[in-house]
Amino acid sequence: MTAVTSENPPRSGDSPARRVMRRVLMVPLADKIVGANVIIISAGFVYEIIARAPAELSTMIAMTFAMVVASIVNVALVRLALKPVKDLVVLAEKVSAGDFSARGTRSRFADQDLRILGTTINGLLDALAVERKRIRDLGAEVIYAQDSERARVSRELHDSIAQTLAGVKFQIAAAGNGADEDVRNRLAAISAMIASVTDEIREVSYSLHPRVAEDLGLESALTTLARQVRARSGVDVSVSVRDGTTPIPINVSATIYRVAEEALKNIEMHACAKRATVDVVSREGSIRIEVADDGKGFDLDRMNRVVGRSGLASVKDRVVLAGGTMKIDSKPNGGTRVMAEIQTSEVTK
């Protein structure tokens, strides 16, 4: 017979005895064992009283004392015997909550079967950790390969196509020197169109791969990004980068930059903020970024239900694949904070 749960509510046609049985089955295993033993001891006590009636007062007291002591010893033994099971339950709860580094410890109260079970669970968790690391490393390789390809396309656009168009513009300008006014006007219009296309290509090139982050460093890239946001939206963006002694790998810098870019884009479009801060701290083995604003904020649960996948969610996937963590903290009229941290100790340039 199954226990009463939210998925298995009591039926209206159940008899009182059936409902009592359902409640009994919901009692934890340790309490069931203790209760059963107490009932057995009590039944023996009652039998002795009936069998030896009329019993002397001293006999009654001795038997009562013996029953109490037996019950206490029984409870203690049952609790100790089931403690390894409770420890395994706590371990399962930790793993379920995301603590994949948790492991079971050997209990001196566990019998051989429970020791084997604990060892098996630890072995499974170790295998899971190895597989998670393998998947994380593969994800990071995909992300960094994508960045490399974006950088290649960006260089092609900026160094080849844009430069070719600039040369065409100069040729058109030279061709118009000896032409009549109508031809010069047409050539000037074509030159203006080429200039517009060149600017668009350079913007696309920068959006694909901000070379300033590669050429001049993360701080210069974030400062340039803050200046662009300030020019477009009027939001006062301040940048603080505290470098550690270890240089930041280029591929990690690209991921940190993407976090800042998407967070500031979200501020521009939705936050109605006046000020925003970008704070980057590089320590030995890790780098952390926090982007905060004083805007109107939002309800995270409601936003996830209504909007579904967002740019911030995509960036979070990127951070996780790079072996990091990302958290969004926001509430209505309380501003928003986007925090991400990536381990750099095992990342190569």
N, C-alpha and C positions, 0 to 999 in steps of 0.2 A: 504494500500500500504506500502511495507516495505522500510526501509531506506537503503541508499547505504552504504555497508560495504565491507571489503575485501572478505567476503564470498558471497556478493551480488553486484557485480560490475555493472555499468551502461551498458545497452544493446545498441548495435550499432544502432538498429532500433528504439530507443526511440525518440519521438518528443522533440523539445526544451521545450515545456510546461511540458512534463512528467519529463524531467531532472531537471527543476526548482523545480517541486513539490518534487522530491526526495531530493533535497538539503534543501528545507524548512523543510521537515520532520526530517532532521538530526539536526536541531537547538534544543538546550536544551529547556525543558518545560518552565522554567521561561521566557526565551527570547520569546518563542511563545506567552505566555500570555501577556507579556508587549507589544509586537508588535501588537497583536490583539487589545488591548485597545488603543494604540496610533492611530491605523488606525481608530477606531470608533470615537475617539475624533477629529481627523483631519477631518473626514467626516462630523461630526457635525459642525465644524468650517467653512468648505467650504460651507455647506448648509446655515448657518447663513449669510455668506457674500453674497451669491447669493440671498437669500430671502430678505435681507435688502438693497440691492444695490440701489442707491449708498450710501454706509455707510460713516459716518464721520471718520476722522482720529483717533479721540480719541476712538471711538467705536472699530475700528480695533486694536488699541494698547491694549485696555482692553481685547478684545477677545483673542488676541495672548498671552497676559500675563496669562490669565486664562487657556488657553490650555497648556502652558508650565508648570504652577504650577500643573495642573491636571496630566500631564504626569509624573512629578517628584514624586508626591504623589503616583501615580499608581505603578511606578517602585519600590519605597520603600516598599509599602505594599506587592507587589508580592514577593519581595526578602525576607521579613520577614516571610511571610506565608509559603514559600518553604524552609526556612532555616532548619527546622527539617528534611525534606527529604534529604537535602544535608548532614546533620550530619549523617544520617543513611547510606548514600553512603560512607562517610569517614570511618564509623565503619566497613562496609563490606569490604572495601579495606584493613583495618588493619588486620582483621581476615583472609582474603585471603592471606596476606603476612606472616601469621604465628603468629601474636600477639593474642593468644587466651585469654589473660587476658583483652583485650579491652572490654569495655561495653558502651552502650549508656547512655547519661545523659538526664535528664528531661529538656525539653525546654519550656520556658514560652510562646513561640510563637506557640506551637503545639496545635491543637485542640484535642478533645476527641479521635477521631479515630487514630490520629498520636500518642497520648500518649499510647493508647492500643497497637498499632503496636510496639512502642519502648519497652514497657514492655514485650511483647511476645518475641521479638528478644532477649532481655536480659535473659529471662527465658530459651530460647533454648540454648544460649551460656553457661549458668550455667549448664544445663543438659549435654551439650557437654563436659564441663570441668570435670564434675564428671565421665563421661564415659571414657574420655581420661586417667584420673588418675587410674581408675579401670583396664583398659587395660595395662597401664604402670606397675602397681603393679603386674599384672598377668605375664607380660613379664619378670619382674625382678625375680619373683619366679621361672620361668622356667630356666632363666640363672643361678641362684644360685643353683637350684636343679641339673642342669647339672654339675656345678663346683663341687658340693658335690660328685656326682657319679664318676667324673673324679678323684677326690682325693682318693676315695675308691679303684678304679681300680689301681691307681698309687701306693698306699700303698701295695696292693696285689702283684703287680709286683716286687716292691722293697724289701718288707719285707719277702715275702714268696717264690716266684719263684726264684728270684735272690739269696736269701740265700740258697735255696735248691741246686741250681746249684753250688754254691760255696762249699757246703759240698760234692757234688759228685766229684768236682775237687780234693779236699783233699783226698778222698777215692782212687781216681785213682792214685794220687801221692804215696800214701802209698802202693797200690798194686804193684806198679812198683819197689819197693825197692828190692825184692827178685827175680825178673824176669830176663830173659836173655835180651840181647841187642835189639833184634828185637821186643820183646814185649814191652820193655821200650820205644822204638821209637814210636810204635803205640799208647801206652798210652799217651805219650807226645803230639802227634798230637791231640788225643781226648781232652786232657786237654786244649790245645791251642784253639780248637774249642769252648769248653765250656766257656773259658774266653772271647772269642769274642762274643758269644751269651749273656753272662752276661752283657757285656758292652752295647750291643744293647738294652737289656731289661731296663737297667738303663737309657739310653738315652730316650727310649720311655716313661718310667715312669716320667722322668723330663719334657718331652714335654707335657704330659698329665696334670701334676700338679706340678709346681716348688715348692717343699716343703720348700725351703729356704725362700720363701716369707711368708709362714705360721710359720716357726720355728724361723727365725731370723729377719723378717720384710721386708717391701717393698724395702728399700734402699739396703739391702744386696742382694736381688734378682736382682734388676736392675744393681748393680755393677757386679754381676756374669754374667749377660747377656751381659753387655758391654765388659767384658773380653773375653767372648766366641766370640763375633763378631770381636773384635780386633785380636784374634788369627786366625780366619778363613779368614778374608778379608783384614786385615791391616788398617781398618778405625779406626782412633783415636776417641773413644767414651768417652765423659766425662759425669758424672752423678752428679746431684745436687738435693737433697731432703730436702725441708724445711718443717719440721713438725710443726703443730699447737699444741695447748694445748689439743685438743680432739684426742684420738687414732683413727686411720683409721680402719674401719671395714674390716674384712678379705675378705669378698666377694667383696667389692669395690677395695681392693688392687689387687685382682686377675684380675679384669677388667682393671685396670690401667696398670698392668703388660702386659696384652694381647695387649693393644694399643702400648706400647713400643716395644714389641716383633715383632709385624707385621710391625711397621714403620721401625725398624732396619733391618728386613728382606728385605723390599722394598729397603732400602738404599744399602744393600749388593748386591742385584741382578740388580738394574737398575740405581742407582744414579751416579756411578763413583765418589764418594765423597772421600775426604781426612779426613774430620773431621765431627763429629756429636755430638750433645748435647742432653741430656735428662734432662729436668728441671721439677721437681714436686713441687708444692706448695699446702700445706694443710692448709686451713683456717677453721674458725668456720662454719660448715655446708656445706662445699664443698671441693673438691680436684681437682686440675687442673694439667694436664701434657702437655708438649710441647716437641716434638721431631723435631729437625731441623738439616739440613745438608747443606754443601756447594757444592752439586753436580750439575748435569746438569739440574735438574728439568724436567718438562714436561707440555704439554698443557692439562689442566684438561678436557676440553670439548672433545678434540680429543681422549684422553685416554678412556673416558667413552664410546664414540661411538665405538671405535675399540675393546677394551678389554671387555667391559661390566662389569660383576661382578668380583671383585678382593678381595684379602685378606683384604685390607683396608676397602672396602665396607662392608664386613662381620663384621669386628670389629666395624664399625660405627653402624650397626644394633644392635650389642650387647650393645654398649654404650647407644643408644637411649632406648632400652628395659630396661636398668638399670636406666632410668630416667635422663640421661645426654644428652649432646650435643657434637658433634664432627665436626671439620672443617679442610679441607685440603687446604693449600695455596701454590701454586707452579706456576712457569712460566719458560719457556725455559731459560737455563743458569742462573737461579736465585735461585737455590736451592729449597728445599721443607720444609714446616712446617706442622706438624700434631698436632692439638690442640684438647684436649678433657677435658670436665669438668663434674663431677658427683656430684650431691647433696647428702650429707651424713647425713643431719639432720634427715631424716625419715627412714634411713637404720639401721637395727639392725645387730649385729654380728651373 
